[in-house]
Amino acid sequence: MSQSNAEPAKSNQPKKRKRWITPKNVPYLFILPAVTFFLIFTVYPVISSLLLSFQKREGSGYVFAGLENYIRLFQDGLFYKALGNTFLILLIQVPIQLFLAVIIAVALNSQLVKMKSFFRIAFFMPAITALVASSIIFMIMLDENYGLINYLLSFVGVEPIAWLSDPFWAKVALMVAITWRWTGYNMVIFLAGLQNIPGSLYEAAEMDGASKLKQFFYITIPQLKPIFLFTFVLSTIGTLQLFDEPYILTEGGPNNSTLTITLYLYQNGFRYFDFGYASAIAYVLVLIIGVLSWAQMKWAGEDK
């Protein structure tokens, strides 16, 4: 009798509700928004553009075209023109930019320079200036008829230079604008590397009678090798993705002399709406960046 009375009492007890949020799954819930945005705005566009590179537009839709876009790309003279312009800027502008960055960093790391904080901020300011704003300022300064640069050159008897309408000077103007913007950025990276070099190395070199110049070449430069590699890889990737300056300053002209790969990609995708061909250009560019980055790491011995 007592056993039968106990069983109904036990069955009337409320059941425990299953908890969906537990200490084990809380971390996953916290990263869920970030993962979701990553999948939507990064992974999906990458996969979609890869598939799009094998398609072409017919009528109001896209059809599978195989390797047609890639075959067309390697037969496109304008693509090679853009590629040549980009590599020319890379081979000339990047070494000059990194050389200036090292010199400025060494100078600002010296005990002889006063107001270091002011100069560091001043050199870094171009890097945080809006690309569109800085490009418009350069466009105004380099105007052939009313620009400040030609006005100053007129005092030393130099004839007005067609900075933005002459193929040669347009490249020069573009390189100057890029160097002005990114030298300070690389300077900060080099400065951080310089401050991590042990002072005992310089003290030992001074005791051995090494001059400042020898200390620079035999201590500073070797110690900055990882920084050189890092900045060179970053500068290479940035140059291969160069878009804002040529788009605003010259729009790729005159006569496609400042046309870069990314600007050519933009023109095909958003001016001619040939998204399949533009996607093919994008993936060839990714391949070039990957190969160059690997070659730089291999050459520097960082793959060990």
Backbone bond lengths (Angstrom), bond angles and torsions (degrees), N, CA, C in turn:
res aa  C-N    CA-C-N  psi(-1)  N-CA   C-N-CA  omega(-1)  CA-C   N-CA-C  phi
1 M - - - 1.471 - - 1.518 111.27 -
2 S 1.309 115.86 -45.51 1.471 120.39 179.88 1.517 111.55 -66.79
3 Q 1.346 115.77 -33.61 1.463 119.19 -179.76 1.527 111.31 -68.63
4 S 1.321 116.98 -38.41 1.468 120.72 179.28 1.520 111.98 -68.49
5 N 1.351 117.14 -31.11 1.459 120.41 177.72 1.518 112.20 -73.93
6 A 1.336 115.78 -28.00 1.482 119.72 -178.26 1.518 111.63 -75.10
7 E 1.335 115.68 -32.33 1.459 117.97 -176.62 1.515 113.61 -66.73
8 P 1.354 120.09 -42.97 1.464 119.78 176.30 1.511 112.40 -63.87
9 A 1.339 115.09 -35.97 1.477 117.88 179.06 1.516 110.89 -64.13
10 K 1.315 116.45 -37.41 1.467 120.75 179.66 1.522 111.45 -68.88
11 S 1.336 115.21 -37.95 1.469 118.95 -178.83 1.513 113.13 -71.35
12 N 1.333 117.28 -21.98 1.459 120.64 -179.65 1.531 113.47 -82.25
13 Q 1.350 117.65 -4.05 1.455 120.04 179.92 1.534 110.14 -70.44
14 P 1.330 119.34 138.73 1.486 121.66 -178.97 1.528 111.99 -65.57
15 K 1.334 116.22 138.50 1.461 120.50 178.99 1.539 110.66 -77.67
16 K 1.328 114.10 146.40 1.464 119.07 178.38 1.518 110.32 -72.67
17 R 1.325 116.12 131.00 1.477 120.77 178.89 1.529 110.06 -76.91
18 K 1.297 116.74 139.31 1.465 121.61 178.90 1.521 110.07 -74.02
19 R 1.308 115.75 126.48 1.467 120.96 -178.15 1.530 109.80 -91.06
20 W 1.322 114.73 123.21 1.469 119.58 178.69 1.517 111.75 -81.70
21 I 1.312 116.62 -28.57 1.467 120.48 179.36 1.524 108.16 -101.90
22 T 1.309 115.03 113.58 1.462 122.08 179.74 1.522 109.18 -127.26
23 P 1.311 117.10 164.05 1.483 119.24 177.36 1.519 113.24 -56.84
24 K 1.349 117.23 -25.37 1.463 119.53 -178.47 1.528 112.72 -76.27
25 N 1.335 117.17 -35.91 1.472 118.64 -175.94 1.533 113.74 -100.20
26 V 1.335 118.15 -3.40 1.470 120.09 178.33 1.524 112.15 -59.37
27 P 1.345 120.03 -44.63 1.481 118.43 178.36 1.518 113.37 -57.64
28 Y 1.348 116.13 -38.22 1.459 119.48 179.34 1.526 111.70 -67.43
29 L 1.317 116.62 -33.81 1.462 119.93 176.89 1.519 111.24 -67.75
30 F 1.347 116.43 -34.67 1.461 119.70 179.34 1.532 111.81 -67.61
31 I 1.338 117.11 -37.14 1.469 119.41 -178.32 1.522 112.46 -88.81
32 L 1.343 117.07 -6.76 1.462 120.09 -178.11 1.532 113.13 -57.98
33 P 1.356 120.50 -45.62 1.477 118.86 178.57 1.528 112.81 -59.97
34 A 1.344 116.78 -42.17 1.468 119.69 -179.61 1.526 111.24 -64.93
35 V 1.325 116.53 -43.13 1.464 120.63 179.01 1.526 110.80 -64.38
36 T 1.324 116.16 -40.15 1.468 120.54 179.21 1.517 111.53 -61.95
37 F 1.341 116.49 -47.68 1.466 120.11 178.55 1.521 111.05 -64.26
38 F 1.330 117.04 -36.50 1.469 120.74 178.78 1.523 110.67 -63.69
39 L 1.326 116.23 -44.03 1.461 119.70 -179.89 1.528 111.49 -66.70
40 I 1.331 116.73 -39.01 1.465 120.41 -176.09 1.525 111.44 -74.88
41 F 1.346 116.73 -45.81 1.460 120.31 -170.82 1.527 114.16 -100.51
42 T 1.342 118.56 -3.92 1.464 120.17 178.10 1.525 111.63 -124.60
43 V 1.316 116.63 -59.40 1.467 119.79 -175.33 1.530 110.98 -66.15
44 Y 1.335 116.98 -48.52 1.462 119.51 -178.70 1.538 112.61 -60.77
45 P 1.362 119.78 -47.41 1.466 118.16 178.14 1.525 113.58 -61.76
46 V 1.349 117.32 -35.54 1.466 120.02 179.33 1.521 110.59 -64.14
47 I 1.328 116.52 -48.29 1.465 120.37 -179.84 1.529 110.80 -67.00
48 S 1.324 116.46 -40.40 1.468 120.61 -179.58 1.523 111.57 -63.61
49 S 1.330 117.06 -43.23 1.468 120.05 -179.71 1.527 111.05 -68.86
50 L 1.345 116.69 -33.21 1.469 119.30 176.43 1.523 110.57 -63.24
51 L 1.319 116.69 -45.62 1.462 120.22 177.45 1.525 111.08 -65.13
52 L 1.340 116.02 -36.06 1.463 120.30 -178.67 1.520 111.57 -67.20
53 S 1.342 117.12 -27.82 1.469 120.09 -179.44 1.530 112.03 -67.60
54 F 1.328 117.00 -15.37 1.463 120.91 177.76 1.530 111.50 -103.06
55 Q 1.325 116.29 16.40 1.452 120.56 -179.10 1.527 110.35 -126.10
56 K 1.317 115.17 160.80 1.465 120.84 174.77 1.514 108.86 -136.78
57 R 1.305 114.42 156.75 1.464 119.60 -176.58 1.519 111.22 -83.25
58 E 1.315 115.32 130.90 1.461 122.05 173.57 1.513 108.02 -135.54
59 G 1.307 115.56 115.12 1.449 119.95 -176.96 1.511 111.08 67.78
60 S 1.310 116.31 -122.62 1.465 120.71 -178.09 1.525 112.62 -101.69
61 G 1.338 117.84 5.60 1.460 120.63 -177.84 1.517 111.50 -138.63
62 Y 1.324 114.15 -174.17 1.459 120.99 -178.99 1.523 109.31 -116.83
63 V 1.331 115.17 142.59 1.466 121.37 177.99 1.522 108.40 -125.30
64 F 1.321 115.78 155.92 1.455 121.01 -179.59 1.528 109.59 -66.74
65 A 1.361 115.11 131.83 1.466 119.89 -177.40 1.518 112.44 -124.44
66 G 1.327 117.62 5.58 1.453 120.18 179.95 1.519 111.66 64.65
67 L 1.327 115.91 -132.21 1.474 121.82 -178.36 1.522 112.73 -94.02
68 E 1.314 116.29 17.07 1.467 120.07 -175.18 1.530 112.21 -58.73
69 N 1.349 117.22 -42.55 1.459 120.08 -179.53 1.528 111.56 -64.86
70 Y 1.326 116.53 -38.33 1.467 119.97 -179.32 1.526 111.37 -72.06
71 I 1.319 116.19 -37.89 1.473 119.72 176.08 1.526 110.00 -63.96
72 R 1.308 115.97 -43.04 1.469 120.57 177.18 1.526 111.11 -62.13
73 L 1.317 116.07 -37.45 1.460 120.94 -178.32 1.527 111.35 -62.89
74 F 1.322 116.44 -46.24 1.460 119.83 -177.48 1.528 112.53 -77.00
75 Q 1.322 117.24 -2.59 1.467 121.49 173.49 1.526 111.72 -109.08
76 D 1.326 115.79 5.59 1.465 121.97 -175.16 1.531 109.63 -93.03
77 G 1.325 116.92 111.76 1.459 120.90 179.61 1.515 113.04 -64.84
78 L 1.325 117.14 -32.40 1.465 120.56 -179.28 1.530 110.66 -69.10
79 F 1.326 116.58 -32.15 1.461 119.51 175.89 1.524 110.30 -64.25
80 Y 1.335 116.92 -43.53 1.466 119.84 178.56 1.523 111.06 -66.59
81 K 1.318 116.61 -32.13 1.463 120.41 175.57 1.532 109.93 -64.06
82 A 1.317 117.02 -47.12 1.463 121.19 178.40 1.523 110.99 -63.60
83 L 1.319 116.34 -39.94 1.463 121.02 179.34 1.527 110.46 -64.10
84 G 1.338 116.46 -42.55 1.463 120.44 178.39 1.517 112.50 -64.20
85 N 1.333 116.80 -42.25 1.469 120.27 177.51 1.529 111.37 -61.13
86 T 1.326 115.54 -42.98 1.466 120.03 -178.45 1.522 111.14 -64.83
87 F 1.324 116.99 -43.93 1.466 119.80 -179.62 1.530 111.79 -70.38
88 L 1.319 117.28 -30.87 1.462 119.90 175.94 1.524 110.40 -63.86
89 I 1.317 116.36 -44.30 1.465 120.64 176.55 1.524 110.19 -62.96
90 L 1.324 116.56 -41.11 1.465 121.34 -179.67 1.526 111.32 -62.10
91 L 1.326 117.12 -44.43 1.467 120.68 -174.81 1.520 113.30 -74.86
92 I 1.336 117.11 -26.09 1.468 120.12 -177.78 1.519 111.39 -99.51
93 Q 1.319 116.33 -49.16 1.468 119.65 -171.54 1.522 113.55 -74.72
94 V 1.322 118.30 -41.82 1.467 120.89 -175.52 1.524 112.36 -62.99
95 P 1.347 120.63 -47.26 1.478 118.87 176.68 1.525 113.13 -60.09
96 I 1.330 117.65 -40.51 1.466 120.44 178.37 1.527 110.17 -63.20
97 Q 1.311 116.04 -44.15 1.463 121.24 -179.34 1.527 111.48 -61.37
98 L 1.335 117.43 -46.15 1.467 120.59 -178.80 1.527 111.18 -70.04
99 F 1.323 117.77 -34.67 1.464 121.09 176.77 1.531 110.15 -62.43
100 L 1.320 116.43 -47.57 1.467 120.25 178.51 1.524 111.10 -63.19
101 A 1.333 116.67 -38.83 1.466 120.48 -179.52 1.526 110.82 -63.14
102 V 1.338 117.09 -41.67 1.467 120.67 179.30 1.520 110.71 -65.63
103 I 1.322 117.08 -45.33 1.470 120.89 -178.53 1.525 110.56 -61.92
104 I 1.317 117.30 -45.51 1.465 120.83 -179.90 1.528 110.23 -65.16
105 A 1.340 117.48 -41.28 1.467 121.02 180.00 1.524 111.10 -63.31
106 V 1.321 116.89 -42.89 1.469 120.39 178.64 1.527 110.26 -64.27
107 A 1.328 116.81 -40.62 1.469 120.23 179.76 1.529 110.88 -65.03
108 L 1.338 116.93 -42.45 1.467 119.95 -178.78 1.525 112.54 -75.40
109 N 1.324 116.52 -16.06 1.463 120.19 176.29 1.529 112.05 -87.60
110 S 1.325 115.51 -8.90 1.466 120.49 -179.07 1.525 111.04 -75.40
111 Q 1.312 115.19 150.49 1.463 120.84 178.25 1.529 111.67 -76.44
112 L 1.311 116.92 -11.82 1.460 120.87 -177.26 1.530 112.61 -79.60
113 V 1.319 116.49 -21.46 1.467 120.56 -175.85 1.521 109.70 -86.84
114 K 1.313 116.08 130.55 1.462 121.91 176.06 1.536 109.45 -97.49
115 M 1.312 116.58 165.53 1.466 122.80 178.81 1.538 111.43 53.82
116 K 1.325 115.75 46.93 1.460 120.49 -176.85 1.529 112.12 -60.78
117 S 1.317 116.32 -40.99 1.471 119.42 -177.99 1.520 111.17 -61.25
118 F 1.325 116.37 -40.62 1.467 120.20 179.72 1.524 110.65 -61.86
119 F 1.331 116.79 -47.61 1.464 120.08 -177.25 1.529 111.39 -68.57
120 R 1.327 117.61 -35.44 1.464 119.68 177.59 1.519 110.82 -63.38
121 I 1.307 116.65 -44.44 1.468 120.31 178.32 1.526 110.40 -65.11
122 A 1.335 115.95 -42.09 1.469 120.23 -177.92 1.527 111.56 -62.16
123 F 1.332 117.02 -42.56 1.466 119.95 -179.93 1.525 111.81 -73.47
124 F 1.329 117.48 -26.77 1.461 120.56 -178.02 1.528 112.11 -85.58
125 M 1.320 118.08 -20.99 1.465 121.94 -176.30 1.529 114.43 -53.40
126 P 1.345 120.19 -41.77 1.472 118.62 179.49 1.526 113.59 -57.53
127 A 1.341 117.00 -30.29 1.465 120.38 -177.06 1.519 112.07 -69.19
128 I 1.336 117.45 -25.16 1.465 120.38 -179.53 1.525 111.87 -104.40
129 T 1.328 115.87 6.13 1.464 120.16 174.90 1.525 109.15 -80.82
130 A 1.305 116.83 140.69 1.469 120.71 -179.67 1.525 109.86 -57.84
131 L 1.337 115.97 133.07 1.460 120.93 -178.03 1.524 112.12 -58.80
132 V 1.307 116.17 -41.77 1.468 119.96 -178.99 1.525 110.15 -64.48
133 A 1.333 116.74 -44.70 1.463 120.97 -178.88 1.524 111.40 -63.05
134 S 1.336 116.83 -46.95 1.463 119.89 -179.23 1.522 111.52 -65.47
135 S 1.327 117.59 -37.02 1.472 120.32 178.82 1.521 111.11 -66.87
136 I 1.327 117.37 -38.82 1.465 120.36 177.83 1.528 110.79 -65.43
137 I 1.333 116.61 -39.15 1.471 120.49 177.61 1.522 110.26 -61.79
138 F 1.321 117.03 -44.17 1.467 120.07 178.12 1.523 110.66 -64.96
139 M 1.318 117.64 -37.18 1.458 120.68 179.55 1.529 110.41 -62.96
140 I 1.332 116.56 -38.75 1.468 120.70 178.15 1.530 110.83 -69.90
141 M 1.336 116.37 -43.81 1.465 120.64 -178.32 1.522 112.36 -66.45
142 L 1.335 116.92 -30.80 1.461 121.12 -176.06 1.520 113.00 -96.10
143 D 1.311 117.41 9.49 1.465 120.12 177.53 1.527 109.83 -58.37
144 E 1.348 115.53 135.32 1.466 119.81 -174.55 1.521 112.85 -65.37
145 N 1.317 117.30 -34.42 1.462 120.27 -174.18 1.524 113.26 -98.66
146 Y 1.327 117.59 -37.34 1.462 119.70 -173.35 1.533 113.16 -123.82
147 G 1.325 117.64 10.26 1.459 120.95 -176.81 1.522 112.98 -74.69
148 L 1.319 114.78 151.44 1.460 120.92 -179.28 1.520 112.10 -65.98
149 I 1.318 117.88 -36.63 1.472 121.27 -177.01 1.532 110.85 -63.77
150 N 1.326 117.65 -49.12 1.465 120.40 178.70 1.525 111.31 -65.57
151 Y 1.325 116.61 -32.16 1.471 119.94 177.68 1.530 110.79 -64.33
152 L 1.328 116.77 -43.12 1.463 120.54 178.66 1.524 111.06 -69.21
153 L 1.337 116.98 -37.51 1.464 119.72 179.35 1.524 112.11 -67.71
154 S 1.323 116.46 -25.62 1.471 119.57 179.96 1.529 111.58 -65.39
155 F 1.321 119.18 -24.40 1.462 122.23 179.19 1.529 112.26 -69.43
156 V 1.343 116.60 -22.65 1.470 119.84 178.22 1.528 110.93 -106.40
157 G 1.327 115.96 16.77 1.453 120.54 173.78 1.508 116.19 81.97
158 V 1.316 118.49 16.12 1.467 121.84 -179.92 1.518 109.21 -88.21
159 E 1.327 116.05 130.91 1.453 121.53 178.21 1.531 110.44 -67.54
160 P 1.334 118.09 152.37 1.474 120.25 179.21 1.525 111.60 -55.25
161 I 1.310 115.75 134.36 1.468 122.84 -178.86 1.523 109.27 -102.58
162 A 1.313 115.47 133.56 1.472 120.64 178.26 1.525 108.27 -81.83
163 W 1.333 115.31 77.67 1.468 120.34 -172.97 1.524 113.14 -59.92
164 L 1.303 117.56 -36.99 1.460 120.42 -172.74 1.526 113.66 -110.46
165 S 1.326 117.35 -2.74 1.464 119.91 -179.06 1.520 113.16 -118.49
166 D 1.326 118.06 -0.14 1.462 122.02 175.34 1.524 107.92 -107.85
167 P 1.336 118.79 132.17 1.473 120.48 -175.46 1.528 113.96 -54.74
168 F 1.339 116.96 -43.27 1.468 119.78 -178.57 1.522 111.57 -69.32
169 W 1.330 116.49 -50.90 1.463 120.09 -175.96 1.523 112.26 -70.44
170 A 1.335 116.70 -24.91 1.466 119.00 175.81 1.523 110.46 -65.65
171 K 1.336 116.50 -40.04 1.471 119.76 175.61 1.520 110.62 -63.54
172 V 1.327 116.52 -42.78 1.466 120.89 179.80 1.531 110.15 -61.15
173 A 1.320 116.22 -46.17 1.465 120.69 -179.30 1.524 110.52 -61.70
174 L 1.318 116.59 -40.32 1.456 120.83 179.72 1.531 110.83 -64.42
175 M 1.319 117.10 -43.57 1.462 121.20 178.92 1.530 111.46 -64.94
176 V 1.329 116.84 -38.23 1.469 120.45 178.36 1.527 110.45 -63.53
177 A 1.325 116.01 -43.84 1.474 120.23 -179.66 1.525 111.00 -63.27
178 I 1.323 117.20 -42.32 1.468 120.54 179.87 1.529 110.70 -67.00
179 T 1.341 116.08 -43.14 1.464 120.44 -179.89 1.525 110.85 -62.55
180 W 1.328 116.30 -43.07 1.471 120.63 179.13 1.525 110.73 -59.02
181 R 1.315 116.55 -38.85 1.467 119.51 -175.16 1.527 112.97 -75.85
182 W 1.327 118.49 -42.52 1.454 120.94 -167.41 1.518 115.09 -103.75
183 T 1.319 119.18 -5.66 1.462 120.17 178.52 1.529 111.03 -64.18
184 G 1.321 117.36 -44.88 1.462 120.90 179.79 1.515 112.58 -63.84
185 Y 1.322 116.46 -35.87 1.470 120.67 178.38 1.530 110.37 -61.42
186 N 1.329 116.65 -47.54 1.464 120.70 178.94 1.519 111.43 -70.20
187 M 1.340 116.86 -30.48 1.454 120.49 176.93 1.518 111.80 -58.99
188 V 1.332 116.92 -41.44 1.467 120.84 179.35 1.525 110.75 -62.96
189 I 1.325 117.19 -39.54 1.467 121.11 179.17 1.523 110.21 -65.68
190 F 1.323 116.77 -45.25 1.473 120.10 177.85 1.526 111.02 -63.99
191 L 1.306 116.66 -37.94 1.466 120.78 179.65 1.528 110.65 -62.71
192 A 1.320 116.35 -40.59 1.466 119.82 176.45 1.529 110.62 -62.92
193 G 1.336 116.52 -39.03 1.460 119.64 177.66 1.516 112.37 -66.75
194 L 1.316 117.09 -39.64 1.469 121.17 179.38 1.520 111.68 -62.99
195 Q 1.308 116.45 -38.16 1.464 120.23 -177.68 1.522 112.35 -73.15
196 N 1.334 117.33 -11.25 1.464 121.34 177.30 1.529 112.29 -96.35
197 I 1.332 118.09 -2.40 1.464 120.95 177.22 1.531 108.19 -78.89
198 P 1.328 119.03 125.23 1.471 120.67 -178.69 1.530 112.24 -59.95
199 G 1.320 116.89 132.29 1.458 120.69 178.93 1.510 112.87 -65.76
200 S 1.348 117.15 -21.43 1.463 120.44 179.96 1.526 112.01 -63.10
201 L 1.340 116.98 -28.29 1.467 119.79 178.30 1.524 110.96 -64.69
202 Y 1.314 116.63 -42.75 1.460 120.88 179.16 1.530 110.93 -70.16
203 E 1.326 116.69 -37.04 1.469 119.97 178.68 1.521 110.92 -64.36
204 A 1.338 116.28 -42.12 1.465 119.82 178.13 1.521 110.88 -65.75
205 A 1.330 116.63 -37.61 1.467 119.82 179.27 1.534 110.95 -66.91
206 E 1.324 117.19 -38.84 1.463 120.35 178.01 1.528 111.21 -65.19
207 M 1.320 116.43 -38.05 1.463 119.93 177.90 1.524 111.30 -65.39
208 D 1.327 116.31 -30.21 1.466 120.69 177.73 1.524 112.34 -83.96
209 G 1.327 117.00 -1.29 1.464 120.78 176.57 1.514 114.67 87.46
210 A 1.353 117.75 16.95 1.463 120.20 -179.82 1.529 110.00 -75.15
211 S 1.327 116.08 136.57 1.459 121.14 178.44 1.523 110.06 -76.52
212 K 1.346 115.77 169.00 1.459 120.23 178.92 1.525 111.23 -61.05
213 L 1.342 115.69 -36.67 1.462 119.50 -179.44 1.526 110.70 -65.98
214 K 1.344 117.13 -42.44 1.463 120.23 178.38 1.529 111.11 -67.51
215 Q 1.327 116.61 -36.72 1.464 119.38 176.60 1.522 110.81 -61.84
216 F 1.331 115.78 -37.26 1.460 119.99 -179.51 1.525 110.82 -65.42
217 F 1.343 117.41 -45.07 1.463 121.23 -175.08 1.530 113.08 -81.47
218 Y 1.325 117.80 -28.55 1.465 119.85 -174.96 1.529 113.99 -104.59
219 I 1.331 116.99 -11.00 1.463 120.09 177.98 1.526 110.53 -121.16
220 T 1.334 116.36 -56.47 1.461 120.32 -174.01 1.526 112.38 -64.27
221 I 1.323 116.41 -52.43 1.469 119.88 -177.07 1.528 112.09 -61.99
222 P 1.341 119.85 -49.07 1.484 118.36 178.20 1.532 113.37 -61.30
223 Q 1.323 116.93 -37.34 1.463 119.65 -179.87 1.528 112.19 -69.62
224 L 1.321 116.05 -24.02 1.469 120.45 -179.78 1.524 112.87 -92.38
225 K 1.314 118.37 9.83 1.470 120.86 -177.59 1.528 112.58 -56.47
226 P 1.337 120.38 -46.41 1.483 118.86 177.35 1.528 112.86 -62.68
227 I 1.343 116.56 -33.34 1.463 120.25 178.95 1.527 110.00 -69.81
228 F 1.329 116.88 -40.37 1.464 120.30 176.64 1.520 110.45 -60.06
229 L 1.321 116.12 -44.29 1.463 119.91 179.69 1.521 110.59 -61.97
230 F 1.319 116.59 -46.60 1.460 121.38 -178.26 1.527 111.45 -61.57
231 T 1.334 116.95 -48.86 1.464 120.17 -178.62 1.527 111.72 -67.95
232 F 1.332 116.50 -34.77 1.466 118.46 -179.54 1.526 110.89 -69.29
233 V 1.320 117.14 -39.12 1.471 120.23 177.52 1.525 109.92 -65.40
234 L 1.348 116.66 -45.54 1.466 120.10 179.06 1.528 111.23 -61.74
235 S 1.333 116.51 -43.53 1.470 120.53 -178.78 1.522 110.87 -66.85
236 T 1.323 116.93 -36.87 1.464 120.84 177.89 1.527 110.71 -63.36
237 I 1.327 115.87 -47.60 1.468 119.78 179.08 1.528 110.56 -62.67
238 G 1.342 116.42 -43.58 1.464 120.11 179.87 1.518 112.73 -62.69
239 T 1.333 117.06 -39.77 1.471 120.42 179.86 1.518 111.62 -68.84
240 L 1.324 116.89 -40.21 1.463 119.89 178.52 1.523 111.79 -67.05
241 Q 1.335 116.73 -21.13 1.468 120.89 177.33 1.525 111.94 -101.56
242 L 1.310 117.52 16.73 1.467 122.39 -175.64 1.533 110.55 -62.27
243 F 1.329 115.39 125.37 1.462 119.75 -177.90 1.523 112.87 -140.58
244 D 1.333 118.00 -53.38 1.466 121.11 -168.64 1.520 112.80 -59.56
245 E 1.318 116.96 -49.73 1.471 119.83 -175.70 1.529 112.66 -61.85
246 P 1.354 119.01 -52.26 1.474 117.32 178.88 1.528 113.25 -65.28
247 Y 1.333 116.94 -31.59 1.465 119.73 -179.44 1.526 110.88 -66.95
248 I 1.320 117.23 -41.42 1.461 120.52 -176.36 1.524 111.49 -84.47
249 L 1.328 117.38 -42.32 1.464 120.34 -175.15 1.527 112.71 -73.32
250 T 1.327 117.16 -47.08 1.468 119.74 -170.56 1.519 113.88 -129.57
251 E 1.342 117.90 -12.79 1.469 122.37 -173.42 1.525 111.58 55.99
252 G 1.336 115.79 31.47 1.461 120.70 178.24 1.513 114.40 89.17
253 G 1.305 118.02 -9.86 1.461 121.76 -178.86 1.515 111.85 -90.84
254 P 1.321 116.81 -174.03 1.484 126.50 -7.24 1.523 111.57 -76.98
255 N 1.307 115.46 141.87 1.464 122.91 178.58 1.526 111.34 55.62
256 N 1.337 115.93 40.55 1.472 122.67 177.65 1.528 113.52 61.58
257 S 1.326 117.66 22.53 1.461 120.56 -177.79 1.523 112.91 -73.59
258 T 1.322 117.91 -20.04 1.464 121.16 177.36 1.532 111.57 -118.65
259 L 1.316 116.04 19.04 1.462 120.32 178.12 1.525 109.24 -71.39
260 T 1.332 117.38 123.17 1.456 121.79 177.92 1.525 110.03 -105.67
261 I 1.332 115.93 171.14 1.465 119.54 -176.23 1.529 111.12 -62.60
262 T 1.330 115.98 -46.12 1.464 117.87 -177.75 1.523 112.21 -69.08
263 L 1.326 116.86 -32.18 1.460 119.17 176.06 1.528 110.31 -68.08
264 Y 1.327 117.26 -38.62 1.461 121.02 176.44 1.528 110.42 -65.83
265 L 1.331 116.41 -38.19 1.462 121.14 175.70 1.527 109.99 -60.44
266 Y 1.334 115.94 -46.31 1.474 121.03 -179.86 1.526 110.98 -61.17
267 Q 1.315 116.80 -43.48 1.463 120.05 -178.90 1.522 111.56 -61.15
268 N 1.323 116.57 -43.38 1.463 119.61 -179.81 1.525 112.02 -68.81
269 G 1.330 116.36 -36.87 1.453 119.16 -176.28 1.510 114.15 -80.16
270 F 1.352 116.40 -43.10 1.466 119.42 -169.81 1.529 113.93 -113.45
271 R 1.320 117.33 -5.82 1.458 119.58 172.67 1.520 110.66 -104.64
272 Y 1.341 116.64 -42.50 1.464 121.08 -179.72 1.527 111.97 -102.66
273 F 1.341 117.84 -5.55 1.460 123.84 178.01 1.527 112.53 56.30
274 D 1.332 115.09 34.06 1.466 121.02 175.69 1.529 107.66 -98.36
275 F 1.326 115.79 74.58 1.456 120.56 -171.91 1.530 112.50 -69.12
276 G 1.307 117.75 -29.49 1.459 120.14 177.82 1.520 111.47 -63.95
277 Y 1.337 115.71 -46.09 1.460 120.42 179.47 1.530 110.17 -68.67
278 A 1.328 117.45 -39.17 1.461 120.88 178.12 1.531 110.78 -62.52
279 S 1.311 117.72 -38.92 1.463 121.17 177.85 1.526 111.02 -65.21
280 A 1.321 116.55 -38.00 1.466 119.63 176.95 1.528 110.60 -63.31
281 I 1.334 117.25 -41.29 1.469 120.93 176.32 1.529 110.20 -61.01
282 A 1.325 116.11 -41.54 1.464 120.55 -178.55 1.526 111.15 -61.85
283 Y 1.307 117.59 -41.84 1.465 119.60 -177.52 1.520 112.02 -76.30
284 V 1.289 118.05 -30.04 1.472 119.61 172.08 1.526 109.56 -66.57
285 L 1.325 116.72 -38.80 1.464 120.90 176.73 1.524 110.65 -63.51
286 V 1.319 117.81 -42.72 1.473 121.06 176.93 1.521 110.45 -59.78
287 L 1.322 116.90 -41.68 1.462 121.28 179.24 1.529 110.77 -63.72
288 I 1.331 116.80 -42.88 1.469 120.47 179.11 1.525 110.53 -62.82
289 I 1.332 117.08 -45.00 1.464 120.96 179.51 1.529 110.26 -61.84
290 G 1.324 116.76 -43.30 1.458 120.05 179.80 1.520 112.46 -62.59
291 V 1.329 116.60 -43.88 1.469 120.62 -179.25 1.528 110.79 -66.00
292 L 1.326 117.16 -44.07 1.464 120.18 179.69 1.527 111.60 -65.17
293 S 1.314 117.41 -41.51 1.470 121.12 178.87 1.524 110.44 -63.32
294 W 1.333 116.60 -43.17 1.468 120.20 178.14 1.525 110.42 -64.14
295 A 1.337 117.35 -42.13 1.464 120.49 -179.71 1.525 111.13 -63.40
296 Q 1.327 116.84 -39.85 1.466 119.77 178.85 1.524 111.17 -66.14
297 M 1.317 117.13 -42.19 1.466 120.44 177.20 1.526 110.70 -65.14
298 K 1.309 116.97 -40.11 1.462 121.23 179.63 1.523 110.55 -65.63
299 W 1.309 115.99 -44.03 1.470 120.67 -178.52 1.525 110.64 -64.98
300 A 1.318 117.19 -34.95 1.463 120.90 -178.90 1.520 112.50 -83.76
301 G 1.334 117.51 -5.01 1.451 120.03 177.48 1.507 114.16 78.14
302 E 1.344 117.87 17.42 1.464 120.83 -176.94 1.526 112.35 -83.93
303 D 1.327 116.67 -2.64 1.465 118.45 -179.63 1.520 112.02 -82.65
304 K 1.341 117.56 -6.77 1.457 121.18 -178.68 1.523 110.35 -78.20
